[in-house]
């Protein structure tokens, strides 16, 4: 086998292994529209918006845009604030498992939780799905929007 083929195979193998390590994931986000929320909601997410432009912030924004879409489509699974909070916590943990965001976005989780606490509340009661979807979308905009 020619040395060039051995090098090519080694580079391909190294590239495939690098994809599975989970660390050092680049801040690559598909071209997704993050529509601007109303002015009042923009004020609520001002603390979150402070993280815009930091490494992986737009990727976290995409996560929240997707979360908003899924929650908006749900009509039968998440019915209470407690179920939403548990689902949100698990989704955050699964997302953070492969995407190293803690170092570059320290404090962001507290900012997001403060926004969601206003729309979800702390009681385990039926919640206003529309308001929560709006809050999730506003978080997405704050992290990945252009304006």
C-alpha positions in Angstrom: 0.0 0.0 0.0 1.3 3.5 -0.9 2.2 5.8 1.9 -0.3 8.4 0.6 -3.1 5.8 1.1 -1.9 5.0 4.6 -1.9 8.7 5.5 -5.3 9.2 4.0 -6.8 6.3 5.9 -5.1 7.5 9.2 -6.5 11.1 8.7 -10.0 9.8 8.0 -9.8 7.6 11.1 -8.5 10.4 13.2 -11.3 12.7 11.9 -14.0 10.2 12.7 -12.6 9.6 16.2 -12.5 13.4 16.8 -16.2 13.7 16.0 -17.1 11.3 18.7 -15.0 12.8 21.6 -17.6 15.5 22.4 -15.0 18.1 23.5 -14.1 21.1 21.5 -17.3 21.0 19.5 -17.3 24.1 17.2 -20.0 26.7 17.5 -21.6 25.7 14.2 -25.3 26.5 14.0 -27.5 25.9 10.9 -28.9 29.0 9.4 -31.9 29.4 11.5 -34.1 32.5 11.9 -34.5 33.7 15.5 -37.4 36.2 15.3 -37.3 39.1 17.6 -39.8 39.0 20.5 -41.9 41.9 21.5 -40.1 44.7 23.4 -41.4 43.7 26.8 -40.0 40.1 26.3 -36.7 41.5 25.0 -36.4 43.3 28.3 -37.1 40.1 30.2 -34.2 38.3 28.4 -31.7 41.2 28.6 -29.6 39.1 31.0 -29.5 36.2 28.6 -28.7 38.5 25.7 -25.5 39.5 27.4 -24.1 36.1 26.4 -24.8 36.6 22.7 -21.7 36.2 20.6 -19.8 34.1 23.1 -18.6 30.6 22.1 -21.5 28.2 21.7 -24.2 30.8 22.6 -25.9 30.5 19.2 -25.8 26.7 19.5 -27.6 27.0 22.9 -30.0 29.4 21.2 -30.8 26.8 18.6 -31.4 24.3 21.4 -34.0 26.7 22.9 -35.6 27.4 19.5 -36.0 23.7 19.0 -37.3 23.2 22.5 -39.9 25.9 21.9 -41.1 24.3 18.7 -41.4 20.8 20.3 -43.3 22.2 23.3 -45.6 24.2 21.0 -46.5 21.0 19.1 -47.1 19.0 22.3 -50.7 18.7 23.3 -50.7 15.6 25.5 -47.4 15.0 27.2 -46.3 18.0 29.2 -49.3 19.4 31.1 -48.0 20.9 34.3 -45.2 23.3 35.3 -43.5 20.5 37.2 -43.4 18.3 34.1 -42.0 21.2 32.1 -39.3 21.9 34.7 -38.3 18.2 34.9 -38.2 18.0 31.1 -36.2 21.2 30.8 -33.7 20.0 33.3 -33.2 16.6 31.6 -32.9 18.3 28.2 -30.3 20.7 29.5 -28.3 17.8 31.0 -28.5 15.8 27.7 -27.4 18.8 25.7 -24.5 19.7 28.0 -23.3 16.1 28.0 -21.9 16.5 24.5 -21.5 20.2 24.1 -19.0 21.9 26.5 -20.8 25.1 27.3 -20.1 25.6 31.0 -16.8 27.3 30.7 -17.7 29.9 28.1 -21.3 30.5 29.3 -20.9 30.5 33.1 -24.0 32.0 34.7 -26.2 31.6 31.7 -28.3 28.8 33.2 -29.3 31.0 36.1 -30.4 33.8 33.7 -32.5 31.4 31.6 -34.0 29.8 34.7 -35.0 33.3 35.9 -36.8 34.0 32.6 -38.6 30.7 32.6 -39.6 31.0 36.3 -41.6 34.1 35.4 -43.5 32.3 32.7 -43.8 28.8 34.3 -44.0 29.7 38.0 -42.9 27.5 40.8 -46.1 25.6 41.5 -46.8 22.2 39.9 -50.0 23.3 38.2 -51.3 23.6 34.7 -49.2 26.2 32.9 -49.7 28.7 30.0 -48.1 26.8 27.2 -48.2 29.8 24.8 -46.4 32.0 27.3 -43.7 29.3 28.0 -43.1 28.8 24.2 -42.8 32.6 23.9 -40.2 32.7 26.7 -38.2 29.8 25.1 -38.3 31.6 21.8 -37.2 34.8 23.4 -34.2 33.0 25.0 -33.3 31.6 21.6 -33.4 35.0 20.1 -31.4 36.5 22.9 -28.6 34.0 22.3 -28.7 33.7 18.5 -30.6 36.7 17.1 -29.1 39.2 14.8 -30.8 42.3 16.2 
